[in-house]
Amino acid sequence: MTQCTCVVGLQWGDEAKGKIVDLLAEEHDIVVRFNGGANAGHTVVADGRVHKLSLIPTGILRSEVTSVIANGVVIYPPRFLEEVAQLEASGIIVGQRLLVSDRAHVIFPYHLEEEKAGAGCAAEVIGTTGRGVGPCYQDKVGRISAIRVAELLDADHLRRRLEEIVPRKNRLLQALGAGTSMFCAEELACEYAAYGERMRSYVADTVRYLHQALQQGRRILFEAAQGTLLDVDHGTYPFVTSSHSSAAGLWSGSGVPATRVGRIVGVVKAYSTRVGAGPFPTELDDAIGEKIRQTGREYGTVTGRPRRCGWFDAVAVRYAAAVSGATELAVMLLDVLSELEQVAIGVAYELDGERIDYMPATSVQLARCRPVLEWLPGWKRDLGSVRRPEDLPGAARRYLDRLSQLVGLPVRLASVGPDRRQTIRW
Ligand code: IMP
């Protein structure tokens, strides 16, 4: 058994990674989140209770596991504290089982305003989640206006930093025509120093913590938020998120070298979905797409937006599996396709009259791609109670075999319902 495992989405996010992380957490001591912020949404059903988490790793639902929010994450403190309070209200004791990196960056209200300010803003063009994630990462890379979690713990230092930053932000927001009243450095400094005090017991040097844990032989599970096709470098740029949401983000986002990770579970839906703008070759803008949306309850956990639905795109997933170094597949929501007479898989694209079997590098080209579909018979049987591979209907098995063959990875798990028990393993 490998000491470190990574769970990563191979589509455009929302692959139901939360359930896989929750299942694998049983075999690990530590669960680490290394990218993104409260733009992610995880729904996990455990013991009949539904838990919705955005920022805190789902590992928190297992009492023997320590959860780490690593340096690559951007944190909105009110959201973080709200999630801690929600967990504790449902009887989950967070205590010392949650660590937040002192190097993680902090989202401020001006980031939220920046995201929605002005015509042609990211919220409008890319269809971002409005959680201030992009503007916070912009500041991180720009360095001059960024604030890290460690800085919240020193009130005087924080006040001095905000006195420099806030006037710049106010000028920027004014220039963008933001309809907000201007921010006050003093008020923000008091508010965020108070958050810092409430977060103090969770803040740690998580890089050191993780390396010590590795030396002690503890098993670590990494969870990537969003999906590989939303990775800022490798996704369908510019219709992507601002972080490294492929497995590539693990190294920089946690300080643990990828050479330590022996198993990378690529999570896919049995079909495809996408929220927000951007090319989506196998999209179904018809009654079947609507049927998948209704059956799969395909509405965003964070924003409630209806998700765009389409057939499984083997070209895109094969590319994502390569970029993320996936070693196996977990196929989620197989049950959602159960009522369809026939199911299709995108096996290639047609680009400007030519058949191609790879993902073109630009979104402009991808938007011109038409899918080449391969049709397979549906299984027309409820799968919710299936627990063993041999009990799957032949047509469902053939569908999984074909996905596996096209992506070039073994399917090690299929999910047939939201509950932990509705899982088939090979
Ligand atoms: P941002 O991450 O809020 O900047 O949004 C950038 C793009 O990524 C938008 O298309 C969002 O809909 C998408 N996105 C961000 N987080 C998630 C997620 O957790 N699941 C699916 N899509 C996401």
Residues whose N, C-alpha, C, O or C-beta is under 5 A from the ligand:
A	BS01	IMP	W12 G13 D14 N39 A40 G41 I126 G127 T128 T129 G130 V133 G134 Q226 L230 V240 T241 S242 V275 G276 A277
